[in-house]
Amino acid sequence: MKKNALPSFLMLVLAALIIVPAIQSCKSKKEAQAPDDEVLIQTYCSGPDYFSDNEFFRANSVGESTDQVMSKKKALSNAKAELAGSIETTVKSVIDNYFSSYEANNVEDIRERYEGLSREVIKQELSGIRTICEKQTKTKQGTYKTYIAIELAGDEILNGMKDRISKDKKLEMDFQYEKFKKELEKEMENYKEGN
């Protein structure tokens, strides 16, 4: 009987050595509390799940109005403007990188045409956005708030640029699709890394 008691005792001690530190680590991960004079605000459709990454451009916004439909229109309009700005900044960076080693006549003229096309593509592609989160609330004051998050795939911008450039014979001659795609993917990778 003593032979069985010793292994059981060792198993209990071993279990205690594993469980106690696990419980203590859970306590140390307790969420930080806001100071007494502050209130933590949680915003719907916001946070890391709604950040741009290496595949999607994302944006979110809030709209408030006494009219429920108008609150949604405001939120969507603001989110689209934010998304367009983010895409435009990224595409401009891609174009700059794309042309940094570009050797052709009239590089500045071609660059300006690319930038013009990119603005047209962004405007056109925004019609293909996807709503990934939408929440509506009603405040104590009787107004409506709409929280919204939208996204657009980076591939859609790339394909839109390719389609538009293919319609411009002068640009198409000098366009190096794989190089442009590589620059866009490199820029999108920055979102994944949190830059």
N, C-alpha and C positions, 0 to 999 in steps of 0.2 A: 504494500500500500504506500510506503514511503517513496518508492520509485516513481509512482504516478503523481504524487503530490509535488515533487520538485519540478518536473517539467511544467505542470500547471502553474506553479508559482512563478516560474521564469517567464511563461507566456503572459501572465498578468503584469509583471514588471515591464516587460518589453512593450506591451500594449499601452501602458501608462506613459512610457517614455515617448511614444509616438503621438498619442492623443493630446497630452498636456501642451506640448509646444504648438500643436495645430490649433488648439483653442486659444492660446495666447496670441498667436499670429492673427487670428480673426479679430481679437479685441484691438490689436494695434492698427488694424486697417479700418477702424471705425471712421466714418465720414466726418470731416471737419465741420464744426458748427459755426454758423454766422454769429458775429458779435450780437449782444442783446439789443443794440439800437438799430440793427439791420435785419432785413427780411430777404431770404434767398428767393430769387425769381427764377422760375423755370419757364423757358419759352418753348412752345410747341414747334415742331418741324425745324428744330435747330440742333446743333451739336455735331459731333464727329461723323455721324451717319449721313449727314447732309452736306459734308464738305466735298469740294471737287477732288477727284482722284485721277489716276492714270488712264481711266476710261471715259469718265463723264465730267462735264462741266456742271456745277450745281450752284444754285442760289436760293435764298429764302428771304421772306419778308413778312411784314404784318400790315394789314390795312384796317382802319377803323372808320365807321360811319354809323349814322342813325338808321341807314338803310342796309339790310343784310347783303343784297346783291352788290351794292356799291362798295362795301367793305372788301368783298372778294375781288372786285375789279381793281381796287387800289392795291391790294396785296400782290395780285398777279402782275400788274403793271410795274410795280416797284421791283419785283423779283426778276422780271424780264429785262429791265434796265440794268440791274446788277449783273445778270448773266451775260448780257451783250457786252458790257464793259469788260468783264473778266475774259471773255472769248477774244475780244478785240485786242486786249493787251497781250494775250498769249500769242495770237496769230501775228501781231506786229513783231514780237520777239522772234518768232519762227522765221518770218520774212527777213528780218535783219540778219539772223544766223545763216539763212539760206543764201543770202547775197554776199556774205562776208568773204567767200572765196569764189564768187561768181565772176567769170571772165566773158564778157560780151560787150558789144557796142551799146551805148546808151543805157547803161545799168540803172542810172537814176530814173530815167523815163519808165523802164520796165518795172522797177521797184514801185513807183507811184501807181502804175496800172495794177500791180498785184494788190497793193493796199486798197485801191478803189474796189477791185473785185472782192476782196475779203469782206469789206463792209456790206456789199450787196449780198454776199453769201450768208453772212451772219444774220442780216435782216430776213432773208428768205428762210433760212433754217430755223429761226425762232418759232416759226409756225409749227414746227415738228417737236416742240418741247413736250416733255412728259411730266405730269404732276406726280410727285412721289410721296407727298404728305399734304394733307389739308385738314385743318381743325377750325371750328368756329365756336366762339363764345359770346355771351351777352353780359355786359358789365352791369354793375349796380346802377349806373347812370342811364341805362337803357340803350347804350350803343352796342353795335356788333363789332367783333374783332375777328378777322380771318387771318390765320397763320398758314403760310403756304411754302412749300419747297418744290422746286422744279429742277429738271436735268435735261441735258442734251449730250448725246454721245460725241466724243471727239472724232470718231470715224465719219459722222454725218458732215462735219465741217470739212474734213479732208476730202470726202467724195464730192461735196458741193464745190470746193475749190477746183478739183480736177475737172468736173463737168463744165464749169464756167470758163476755165482756161482752154479747154478743148474747143470752145466756140470762138476763140480769138486766135486766128492762125499765127499771128506774129508772136504771141506769148507761148503758144503751144510748141513752136519750133525750139524755143530755149528752155522749156519746162522740163525739169528732171524730177519726175514723180517720186521715185524712191528716195531721192535726197530730201525732198520736201517732207515726205512722210516720216523719214527718220528724224528730222528736226522737230516735227510736231510731237512725235512719240517721246523724244528726249525732253521736250518742254512739259508734256503731260506727266512724265515721270516725276518732275519736281513736285507736283501736287501729292503724289503718293508718299514722297519723302517728307512732306510737310513744309516745304520751302515756300 
